[in-house]
Amino acid sequence: MDSLELVQDLIVAGLGVGLLPADEPTGPGARLIPLSDPEVVLRAYAVTRRGRAGWPPLALVLNLLTAGLT
């Protein structure tokens, strides 16, 4: 099961609310309500072991996470 499907199942079961991508199809009992205020911002953190940020696969992910941030 996809994790977004699980989120929807939890919502339909009355166990909370969730944030889903706008283009995510919803199942029976779930609906998307656009968020307009405040603006939605994604905050992500990367915790790495000392000296490992230069490892090529990790460096790629770190660069993608920080792309466009200045």
N, C-alpha and C positions, 0 to 999 in steps of 0.2 A: 504494500500500500504506500502510495506517495505521502510524504509528510504533510503536504497541503490538504490532501484528502482527510487525513487524520485530524487536522485543525478544524476542518468543516464538520466532521463527525462530532467532535467535542462541543462545537458551537450548537449544533442541532440538538445534542443531548442536554443542553442547558448548563454546560460547565464553564461558560465564559464567552469572551469575544476574541476575535483575532484580526490580524492585519494580513490581507492577501493582496497579491498583485491585481491591478485593475482588469487585466485580461484573463484572469483565472476563471474558468467556468465554475459555476456553483451548482451544487446538488440540491435535491429537494429539501426545503426547510432552511436553506441558507440564502442570504442575499447580500449583495455588495452595496454599501452606502459610501459615496465619495466623501473623503475628508477634505475640507477646504480651509479650516482655520483651527489651530495654527498649522502652518506649513509642515508637511511631513519631512523629516530629515533622518537619514540612515546614519547611525553612529556605529562604527566597527572598531574593534581593537585587535591587534595582533600581538601575541606574547611569544617571544622566541628565546631560545637558549643563547647565551652570550656567544658571539662569534659565528652564529649560524645564519644570520640574515643575508650573507653573501652566497649561500648555497643556491645554485641556479633555480630550482623549482620554487623555493621559498622567496627568492628575490623577485621572481616573476609575479607571484601573488601579491607581495608587498607593493610592487610598482603598480599593479592594477588597482589595488585598494586606494592608493594615494594619487592616481591619475586625476588631473584636473583640480587638485587641491593646491592652492597657493594663496 
